Amino acid sequence: MSADGAALSSGRASAALPLTAAGLFAIGCWLMLGDLGIAMRERVALPSGLELLRRNAASDTTTSLLLATIPAVLSVLLVPFIGYHSDRFRSAWGRRRPFLLAIAPIGCAAMLGLALSPVLGAWTDAALGAASPGARVCNLGWFCLFWTVFECAAISAASLFTGLVNDVVPQGLLGRFFAGFRIVGLSLGIVFNTWVFALTDHYLAEILAAIGVVFALAILVMCATVKEVCPPGQAAPPPGGPRGRCTLLVPRAHILECFSYRPYLWMVAAFIFACVTFSPFNTFCQYYAQMMGISKAALGGMTAYGYAFSIASAFGVGWLADRYGAVRVSAVFMGLYCAAAALGYLAVRGADSFRVFYMAHIIISGAYFTAASSMPMALFPRARFVQYNSTKDLMVVFGNILVSSAQGPILDLSGHDYRLTLLSGAIFALLAIICLLRLLRLRRWPAEACKV
C-alpha cells in the first residue's frame, strides 16, 4: 500500500468517514475556502489596519498596543473558553461549526465598524465639543474598539478551524493539507500586495468593509458544506464536565491537566518563542521600509514575489514535514531564520540591504509556517486536541502580550531603530531552536492523555 493509501486508511479509521480521493478533494476545497476567510486577518486586515493607524499619526507604542496587546489580552478569555467547550460540545452540526457560525458575523460587523471609524470619530469629536480630546484620539478610540472585536473573532475562528481540520483530515496528510492552506493565504497576499495595497490611499474604507464580508462569507459557506463527524472514542462527556475552580471561564483542571505532562512545557515554549520571533518585524516592517525610502508599491511588489516563491515551495515543504516530521523540519527553517535575522541586524543599513533581508524574511518564515502548521497535530493527542491546543494558544497570547507591550516603547525610546526587531528575531529564534531540539527527544503521549 502506498503512503497516501495508508494515510487514507488511517483517515477512515480516525474520522469514521468513507473518504475516497474525490471525497478528500472536496473536503480540501471547502476547507481552503474557509481558510481564505481566516487568512484575511493576516494577509489583508493587518496591513490595512496599519495604514489606518498611520493616517492618525499613531506612535510605535500606540500601534503595538492597539494591534497586539489589547486584542491579545481579551483573546486570553476567549481562546481557552472556546477550546474547552468546543471539545465537549455535541450537536447535529458537530462541535466546531456552531461556534464558527456565531463568530463569522461578529467579525464581519467589526470590520464594517472599522471602515466607518473615521466617520464615527469625527461625529464623536463634534458631539463632545470642547470636552473632546481631538478628532485623532476619537478615531483611535473607535479603531481600538472595532479592531479588538475583529481580532477576538479572527483568533477564535483560527483556533476552531484548526480543530475542525484535525477532526476531518487524515493524520498522514495534514502536512500537505496545511501546505494547501498556506498557498491560499499566500495567493491572497499576492493579490492584495500587487493590486490592492496601493489603493488603500483612496479606498481604505471600502477595502476594510470587503475584508469583513469575505471573512464571514467564506467561513459560513465552509460550515454549510463540510460535514463534521465526531471521531470514534469521543462520545459526549458526562454531564457537568470536570469540577473545580474556574480560571478564565474554564475549569482550572482544563489547564492544569495539560501541564501535568511535563514535556508539554517544552511544547508551549517552542510555540511561544516561534510566535514572538516574527511578530516584531511583521508589525513594523511597513514603517521600517518607509524609513529606508521604499515606496508602498515597491514593498507590495517584493511581498508578492516572496509569496509566489513560498507558493512554489509549499507542497514540497509540506511533504518534507509529512516525511521527516514537522518538528524536525521546523527546527531546520528556524535555524535558517536565526542566521538571517542576526545577519540582517548587522548588515541592513539602506534600501538595498533591506530588500535582501525582507525577501529572506518572507521566504524562510513562510517555509517555517508551512512546516509548523501540522506540528500541533503531531504533538498533541488527537482526541483532546483543541483542549491542549487552546491552552497552548493561551500561553502564546501571554508571551505575545509581554513582547508587544515592550516593543513599542523600546522602539520609541530608541528613536525608531527598527533594526532591533531583527535582533529580537534572532534571539527568540535561537530559543525556539533549543525547544524544538528538545521536542525531538520526546516520546508519545501517555494513553491516559488521549481519553475524553
C-alpha positions as CSV (number, residue, x, y, z in Angstrom):
1,M,0.0,0.0,0.0
2,S,1.3,3.5,-0.9
3,A,1.9,6.1,1.8
4,D,-1.1,8.0,0.7
5,G,-3.2,4.9,0.7
6,A,-2.1,4.2,4.2
7,A,-2.9,7.7,5.2
8,L,-6.3,7.3,3.7
9,S,-6.9,4.1,5.6
10,S,-5.8,5.9,8.8
11,G,-8.1,8.7,8.0
12,R,-11.1,6.3,7.7
13,A,-10.3,4.8,11.0
14,S,-9.8,8.0,12.8
15,A,-12.6,10.1,11.3
16,A,-15.1,7.4,10.7
17,L,-15.8,8.7,7.2
18,P,-15.7,6.7,3.9
19,L,-13.1,9.1,2.5
20,T,-12.3,8.5,-1.2
21,A,-9.8,10.5,-3.2
22,A,-12.8,12.5,-4.6
23,G,-14.1,13.0,-1.0
24,L,-10.8,14.2,0.2
25,F,-10.5,16.6,-2.7
26,A,-14.0,18.0,-2.0
27,I,-13.2,18.4,1.7
28,G,-9.9,20.1,0.8
29,C,-11.6,22.6,-1.5
30,W,-14.2,23.7,1.1
31,L,-11.6,23.9,3.9
32,M,-9.5,26.1,1.6
33,L,-12.4,28.4,1.2
34,G,-12.7,28.6,4.9
35,D,-9.0,29.3,5.2
36,L,-9.5,32.1,2.8
37,G,-11.6,33.8,5.4
38,I,-9.2,33.0,8.2
39,A,-6.3,34.4,6.1
40,M,-8.0,37.8,5.6
41,R,-6.8,38.8,9.1
42,E,-3.0,38.4,8.5
43,R,-2.8,39.0,4.7
44,V,-5.2,41.9,4.3
45,A,-6.6,43.2,7.6
46,L,-3.3,43.8,9.4
47,P,-1.6,45.9,6.6
48,S,-4.9,47.8,6.1
49,G,-5.1,48.5,9.9
50,L,-1.6,49.7,9.9
51,E,-2.4,52.2,7.1
52,L,-5.4,53.5,9.1
53,L,-3.1,53.9,12.2
54,R,-0.6,55.8,10.0
55,R,-3.2,58.2,8.9
56,N,-3.9,59.0,12.5
57,A,-0.2,59.5,13.3
58,A,-0.1,56.7,15.8
59,S,3.2,56.2,17.7
60,D,5.0,52.9,17.8
61,T,3.7,52.3,21.3
62,T,0.1,53.0,20.2
63,T,0.5,50.8,17.2
64,S,1.9,47.9,19.2
65,L,-0.8,48.4,21.9
66,L,-3.8,48.5,19.5
67,L,-2.7,45.9,17.1
68,A,-1.3,43.3,19.5
69,T,-1.5,43.9,23.3
70,I,-5.2,44.8,23.8
71,P,-6.6,42.1,21.5
72,A,-4.3,39.6,23.0
73,V,-5.4,40.4,26.5
74,L,-9.1,39.9,25.5
75,S,-8.4,36.8,23.5
76,V,-7.0,35.2,26.7
77,L,-10.6,35.0,27.8
78,L,-11.9,33.6,24.6
79,V,-9.4,31.0,23.3
80,P,-9.4,28.6,26.2
81,F,-13.2,29.1,26.7
82,I,-14.0,28.2,23.1
83,G,-11.4,25.4,23.0
84,Y,-12.7,23.8,26.2
85,H,-16.3,23.9,25.3
86,S,-16.0,23.0,21.6
87,D,-14.1,19.9,22.6
88,R,-17.1,18.9,24.7
89,F,-19.9,20.3,22.5
90,R,-22.1,17.9,20.6
91,S,-24.9,18.8,18.1
92,A,-26.3,17.9,14.7
93,W,-23.8,20.4,13.2
94,G,-20.8,18.9,15.1
95,R,-18.7,20.5,17.7
96,R,-16.8,23.3,15.9
97,R,-19.2,24.6,13.3
98,P,-21.8,26.0,15.6
99,F,-19.1,28.3,17.2
100,L,-17.8,29.3,13.8
101,L,-21.3,30.2,12.6
102,A,-21.7,32.6,15.5
103,I,-18.2,34.1,15.2
104,A,-18.2,34.9,11.5
105,P,-21.0,37.6,11.5
106,I,-19.3,39.2,14.6
107,G,-16.0,39.6,12.7
108,C,-17.8,41.0,9.7
109,A,-19.7,43.6,11.8
110,A,-16.4,44.6,13.5
111,M,-14.7,45.3,10.1
112,L,-17.7,47.3,8.9
113,G,-17.4,49.4,12.0
114,L,-13.7,49.8,11.4
115,A,-14.4,51.1,7.9
116,L,-16.7,53.7,9.5
117,S,-14.4,54.6,12.3
118,P,-13.2,57.9,10.7
119,V,-16.8,59.0,10.3
120,L,-17.6,57.9,13.9
121,G,-14.5,59.7,15.2
122,A,-15.5,62.9,13.5
123,W,-19.0,62.6,14.9
124,T,-17.7,61.9,18.4
125,D,-15.4,64.8,18.2
126,A,-18.2,67.2,17.2
127,A,-20.6,65.7,19.8
128,L,-18.1,66.2,22.7
129,G,-17.3,69.7,21.6
130,A,-14.8,71.4,24.0
131,A,-14.6,68.3,26.1
132,S,-13.3,66.3,23.1
133,P,-9.7,65.0,23.2
134,G,-9.4,65.7,19.5
135,A,-10.5,64.0,16.3
136,R,-7.4,61.9,16.1
137,V,-7.9,60.4,19.6
138,C,-11.6,59.8,18.9
139,N,-10.6,58.0,15.7
140,L,-8.1,55.8,17.6
141,G,-10.7,55.0,20.2
142,W,-13.2,53.7,17.7
143,F,-10.3,51.9,15.9
144,C,-9.4,50.2,19.2
145,L,-13.0,49.0,19.8
146,F,-13.7,47.6,16.4
147,W,-10.2,46.2,15.9
148,T,-10.3,44.4,19.2
149,V,-13.6,42.8,18.4
150,F,-12.4,41.6,15.0
151,E,-9.1,40.3,16.5
152,C,-11.0,38.2,19.0
153,A,-13.3,36.8,16.3
154,A,-10.4,36.1,14.0
155,I,-8.2,34.4,16.6
156,S,-11.1,32.3,17.9
157,A,-12.1,31.3,14.3
158,A,-8.5,30.3,13.6
159,S,-8.4,28.1,16.7
160,L,-11.7,26.4,15.8
161,F,-10.6,26.0,12.2
162,T,-7.5,24.1,13.2
163,G,-9.6,21.8,15.4
164,L,-12.0,21.2,12.5
165,V,-9.2,20.3,10.2
166,N,-7.7,18.0,12.8
167,D,-11.1,16.2,13.1
168,V,-11.8,15.7,9.4
169,V,-8.4,15.3,7.6
170,P,-6.4,12.0,7.8
171,Q,-3.4,12.4,10.0
172,G,-0.9,11.3,7.4
173,L,-1.9,14.1,5.0
174,L,-2.1,17.0,7.4
175,G,1.3,18.5,6.2
176,R,0.1,18.6,2.6
177,F,-3.3,19.9,3.5
178,F,-1.8,22.8,5.5
179,A,0.6,23.4,2.6
180,G,-2.6,23.9,0.5
181,F,-3.9,26.3,3.1
182,R,-0.7,28.2,3.0
183,I,-1.0,28.5,-0.8
184,V,-4.5,30.0,-0.3
185,G,-3.2,32.6,2.2
186,L,-0.1,33.5,0.2
187,S,-2.2,33.8,-3.0
188,L,-4.5,36.2,-1.2
189,G,-1.4,38.1,0.0
190,I,-0.1,38.3,-3.6
191,V,-3.4,39.7,-4.9
192,F,-3.6,42.2,-2.1
193,N,0.0,43.5,-2.3
194,T,0.1,43.6,-6.1
195,W,-3.3,45.2,-6.9
196,V,-5.0,46.4,-3.7
197,F,-2.4,47.7,-1.3
198,A,-1.7,50.9,-3.3
199,L,-5.5,51.5,-3.4
200,T,-5.6,51.9,0.4
201,D,-4.6,55.5,-0.2
202,H,-8.0,56.3,-1.7
203,Y,-10.3,53.4,-1.0
204,L,-9.4,52.2,2.5
205,A,-12.9,52.2,3.9
206,E,-14.2,50.1,1.0
207,I,-11.3,47.6,1.4
208,L,-12.0,47.3,5.2
209,A,-15.6,46.6,4.5
210,A,-14.8,44.0,1.9
211,I,-12.5,42.2,4.3
212,G,-15.3,41.7,6.7
213,V,-17.7,40.4,4.1
214,V,-15.2,37.9,2.7
215,F,-14.2,36.8,6.2
216,A,-17.8,36.0,7.1
217,L,-19.0,34.5,3.8
218,A,-16.0,32.2,3.4
219,I,-16.4,30.7,6.9
220,L,-20.2,30.4,6.6
221,V,-20.0,28.6,3.3
222,M,-17.4,26.2,4.7
223,C,-19.6,25.4,7.7
224,A,-22.5,24.7,5.3
225,T,-20.5,22.2,3.2
226,V,-18.0,20.4,5.4
227,K,-19.7,17.6,7.2
228,E,-18.3,17.2,10.7
229,V,-18.4,13.8,12.4
230,C,-17.2,13.1,15.9
231,P,-14.3,10.7,15.8
232,P,-14.6,7.3,17.5
233,G,-14.0,7.3,21.2
234,Q,-15.0,10.9,21.5
235,A,-18.6,10.5,22.8
236,A,-20.2,13.2,24.7
237,P,-18.5,13.6,28.2
238,P,-20.5,13.1,31.4
239,P,-22.9,16.0,32.2
240,G,-21.3,18.8,34.1
241,G,-17.8,18.0,32.9
242,P,-14.8,18.3,35.2
243,R,-15.3,20.1,38.5
244,G,-13.1,22.6,40.2
245,R,-12.4,26.3,40.4
246,C,-12.8,28.3,37.2
247,T,-9.9,30.0,35.6
248,L,-10.6,32.2,32.5
249,L,-14.1,30.8,32.2
250,V,-13.0,27.2,32.1
251,P,-12.3,24.8,34.9
252,R,-8.8,25.1,36.2
253,A,-8.4,21.4,35.7
254,H,-8.6,22.1,31.9
255,I,-5.3,24.0,32.1
256,L,-3.6,22.0,34.8
257,E,-4.3,18.7,33.1
258,C,-2.3,19.8,30.0
259,F,0.7,20.8,32.1
260,S,0.6,17.6,34.1
261,Y,2.5,16.1,31.2
262,R,5.9,17.7,31.8
263,P,7.2,17.8,28.2
264,Y,4.1,20.0,27.4
265,L,6.2,22.9,28.9
266,W,8.7,22.4,26.1
267,M,6.0,22.3,23.5
268,V,4.4,25.5,24.7
269,A,7.8,27.3,25.0
270,A,8.6,26.3,21.4
271,F,5.4,27.9,20.1
272,I,5.8,31.0,22.2
273,F,9.3,31.7,21.1
274,A,8.4,31.0,17.4
275,C,5.4,33.4,17.6
276,V,7.5,36.3,19.1
277,T,10.3,35.6,16.7
278,F,8.4,37.0,13.7
279,S,5.9,39.4,15.3
280,P,8.0,42.5,16.0
281,F,9.3,42.7,12.4
282,N,5.9,41.8,10.9
283,T,4.3,44.6,13.0
284,F,6.7,47.3,12.0
285,C,8.0,46.3,8.5
286,Q,5.9,48.9,6.7
287,Y,7.3,51.6,8.9
288,Y,10.8,50.2,8.5
289,A,10.5,50.1,4.8
290,Q,9.2,53.7,4.7
291,M,12.2,54.8,6.8
292,M,14.5,53.1,4.2
293,G,12.9,55.1,1.4
294,I,11.0,52.2,-0.1
295,S,7.6,53.1,-1.5
296,K,4.4,51.3,-0.7
297,A,4.2,49.9,-4.3
298,A,7.7,48.6,-4.1
299,L,7.1,46.9,-0.8
300,G,3.9,45.3,-2.1
301,G,5.8,44.0,-5.1
302,M,8.5,42.4,-3.0
303,T,5.9,40.9,-0.8
304,A,4.1,39.4,-3.8
305,Y,7.3,37.9,-5.2
306,G,8.2,36.4,-1.8
307,Y,4.7,34.9,-1.5
308,A,5.0,33.5,-5.0
309,F,8.2,31.7,-4.0
310,S,6.5,30.3,-0.9
311,I,3.6,29.0,-3.0
312,A,6.0,27.2,-5.3
313,S,7.7,25.5,-2.4
314,A,4.7,24.9,-0.2
315,F,3.8,21.4,-1.2
316,G,7.5,20.4,-1.1
317,V,7.8,21.7,2.5
318,G,4.5,20.0,3.4
319,W,5.8,16.7,2.0
320,L,9.1,17.1,4.0
321,A,7.0,17.7,7.2
322,D,5.0,14.5,6.5
323,R,8.1,12.5,5.6
324,Y,10.6,13.6,8.2
325,G,8.4,15.1,10.9
326,A,7.0,18.6,11.4
327,V,9.2,19.3,14.4
328,R,12.5,18.4,12.7
329,V,11.7,20.3,9.5
330,S,10.5,23.4,11.5
331,A,13.8,23.4,13.5
332,V,15.8,23.5,10.3
333,F,13.9,26.5,9.0
334,M,14.0,28.3,12.3
335,G,17.8,27.8,12.3
336,L,18.0,29.4,8.9
337,Y,15.9,32.4,10.1
338,C,18.1,32.8,13.2
339,A,21.1,33.2,10.9
340,A,19.3,35.6,8.5
341,A,18.0,37.8,11.3
342,A,21.4,38.0,13.0
343,L,23.0,38.9,9.7
344,G,20.2,41.4,8.9
345,Y,20.8,43.2,12.3
346,L,24.5,43.6,11.4
347,A,24.1,44.4,7.7
348,V,20.9,46.2,7.0
349,R,21.8,49.9,6.5
350,G,19.9,51.0,3.5
351,A,17.2,50.2,0.9
352,D,19.2,47.6,-1.0
353,S,20.2,45.6,2.1
354,F,16.6,45.9,3.5
355,R,15.3,44.4,0.3
356,V,17.6,41.4,0.6
357,F,16.6,40.7,4.2
358,Y,12.9,41.3,3.5
359,M,12.9,38.7,0.8
360,A,14.8,36.3,3.0
361,H,12.3,37.0,5.9
362,I,9.3,36.2,3.7
363,I,10.7,33.1,2.2
364,I,12.2,31.5,5.3
365,S,9.4,32.5,7.7
366,G,6.9,31.2,5.1
367,A,8.7,27.9,4.9
368,Y,8.7,27.7,8.7
369,F,5.0,28.4,9.0
370,T,4.2,25.8,6.3
371,A,6.3,23.1,8.1
372,A,5.0,24.1,11.6
373,S,1.3,24.2,10.5
374,S,0.8,20.5,11.3
375,M,3.2,20.5,14.3
376,P,0.3,20.8,16.9
377,M,-1.3,17.7,15.4
378,A,2.0,15.9,15.7
379,L,2.5,16.8,19.3
380,F,-1.0,16.9,20.9
381,P,-3.3,13.9,21.4
382,R,-6.0,13.8,18.7
383,A,-8.9,13.0,21.0
384,R,-8.4,16.2,23.1
385,F,-6.6,18.3,20.5
386,V,-8.4,21.6,21.0
387,Q,-8.1,21.4,24.7
388,Y,-4.3,21.1,24.5
389,N,-4.0,23.4,21.5
390,S,-6.2,26.2,23.0
391,T,-4.1,26.0,26.3
392,K,-1.0,26.4,24.1
393,D,-2.7,29.3,22.4
394,L,-3.4,30.9,25.7
395,M,0.3,30.7,26.7
396,V,1.3,32.1,23.3
397,V,-1.0,35.0,23.9
398,F,0.6,35.8,27.2
399,G,4.0,35.7,25.6
400,N,2.8,38.0,22.8
401,I,1.4,40.4,25.3
402,L,4.7,40.7,27.1
403,V,6.7,41.3,23.9
404,S,4.2,43.6,22.3
405,S,3.9,45.6,25.5
406,A,7.7,46.2,25.4
407,Q,8.4,46.5,21.7
408,G,6.6,49.8,21.1
409,P,8.1,51.8,24.0
410,I,11.6,50.4,23.2
411,L,11.3,51.5,19.6
412,D,10.0,54.9,20.5
413,L,12.9,55.4,23.1
414,S,15.5,54.2,20.6
415,G,14.4,56.8,18.0
416,H,12.6,54.2,15.8
417,D,15.6,51.9,15.4
418,Y,13.7,49.1,13.7
419,R,16.9,47.0,13.4
420,L,16.0,46.0,17.0
421,T,13.2,43.9,15.5
422,L,15.8,41.9,13.7
423,L,17.9,41.5,16.9
424,S,14.9,40.2,18.9
425,G,14.0,37.9,16.0
426,A,17.5,36.3,16.1
427,I,17.4,35.9,19.9
428,F,13.9,34.4,20.0
429,A,14.6,32.1,17.1
430,L,17.6,30.7,19.0
431,L,15.4,30.0,22.0
432,A,12.8,28.3,19.8
433,I,15.5,26.1,18.2
434,I,16.6,24.9,21.7
435,C,13.0,23.9,22.5
436,L,12.4,22.2,19.1
437,L,15.5,20.2,19.5
438,R,14.3,19.1,23.0
439,L,11.0,18.1,21.5
440,L,12.7,15.7,19.0
441,R,13.6,13.6,22.0
442,L,10.0,13.3,23.4
443,R,8.1,10.1,23.4
444,R,4.4,9.6,22.5
445,W,1.7,11.0,24.8
446,P,0.7,8.6,27.5
447,A,-2.5,6.7,26.8
448,E,-4.5,8.4,29.6
449,A,-3.9,11.8,27.9
450,C,-5.9,10.6,24.8
451,K,-9.0,9.7,26.7
452,V,-12.0,12.1,26.6
